[in-house]
Amino acid sequence: MAERRVNVGWAEGLHARPASIFVRAATAAGVPVTIAKADGNPVNAASMLAVLGLGAQGGEEITLASDAEGADAALDRLAKLVADGLEELPETV
């Protein structure tokens, strides 16, 4: 299973707009991805309700994971998005 540990780059955490940006990117990744906080269970990264339910705060470490073929590239893109706290999806997602 491929994993990436990354700190949330959005100051407000994965709430509202940042969560929406992340979920769109996770959906576009083309592979199933889970997201989890250090002390929590993994949830579907393509589910807005699941991502909001994590309550991930800015600076908090999260783990992205997938066991699908091609997961490494998808996780690298998602990890960069989360770490950089981008306000818009880059065209490469």
C-alpha distance (Angstrom), angle and dihedral (degrees) to the residues before:
residue distance angle dihedral
M1 . . .
A2 3.80 . .
E3 3.80 116.6 .
R4 3.77 138.1 -178.8
R5 3.80 124.0 -167.4
V6 3.78 113.2 -157.1
N7 3.80 139.4 163.1
V8 3.80 116.4 -119.5
G9 3.81 107.6 -106.4
W10 3.80 97.7 -164.0
A11 3.81 109.9 95.3
E12 3.82 90.9 -142.6
G13 3.81 91.8 47.8
L14 3.79 124.9 -132.5
H15 3.78 96.4 -29.3
A16 3.81 131.9 129.9
R17 3.82 109.0 -39.3
P18 3.83 97.7 20.0
A19 3.80 90.5 48.1
S20 3.79 90.0 50.1
I21 3.81 91.4 51.4
F22 3.80 91.1 47.7
V23 3.82 94.9 47.0
R24 3.82 91.8 50.1
A25 3.81 89.4 51.3
A26 3.81 92.3 46.8
T27 3.80 90.4 50.2
A28 3.81 91.1 48.6
A29 3.82 91.4 49.3
G30 3.80 90.0 84.9
V31 3.81 94.0 -139.9
P32 3.80 130.2 82.1
V33 3.82 109.6 -98.2
T34 3.78 131.0 -175.6
I35 3.78 127.6 -156.3
A36 3.79 126.5 -158.2
K37 3.77 141.3 170.7
A38 3.79 116.9 -127.3
D39 3.79 92.7 -100.0
G40 3.79 98.8 36.2
N41 3.75 145.1 76.0
P42 3.80 120.1 -95.9
V43 3.80 116.6 -100.3
N44 3.80 133.7 -168.7
A45 3.82 107.7 -79.4
A46 3.81 90.6 -152.9
S47 3.82 92.5 60.9
M48 3.80 115.6 91.3
L49 3.80 92.9 -160.2
A50 3.81 92.5 48.9
V51 3.81 92.8 49.1
L52 3.80 92.6 47.2
G53 3.80 89.0 47.2
L54 3.80 90.8 60.5
G55 3.78 91.0 69.1
A56 3.82 90.7 -150.6
Q57 3.80 109.9 -176.2
G58 3.80 128.6 -150.1
G59 3.80 110.7 -79.7
E60 3.81 93.1 16.6
E61 3.80 117.9 130.1
I62 3.78 118.2 -115.4
T63 3.79 131.5 -179.4
L64 3.79 123.1 -133.8
A65 3.80 116.0 -163.4
S66 3.79 142.2 174.7
D67 3.78 136.1 164.1
A68 3.81 95.4 -162.1
E69 3.78 125.3 115.3
G70 3.80 109.2 -92.8
A71 3.79 91.8 24.3
D72 3.80 95.9 130.7
A73 3.79 94.9 65.9
A74 3.81 92.6 43.3
L75 3.81 92.6 49.1
D76 3.81 91.3 47.9
R77 3.82 90.7 54.7
L78 3.81 93.3 45.9
A79 3.81 92.9 45.8
K80 3.81 90.8 52.2
L81 3.80 91.0 48.9
V82 3.82 91.8 51.3
A83 3.81 95.2 43.3
D84 3.81 94.2 47.1
G85 3.81 94.0 44.6
L86 3.79 91.6 -139.7
E87 3.80 117.3 -164.2
E88 3.81 94.1 -149.1
L89 3.78 133.5 32.2
P90 3.79 111.1 -98.3
E91 3.79 114.9 -125.4
T92 3.81 89.6 -114.8
V93 3.82 93.1 67.3
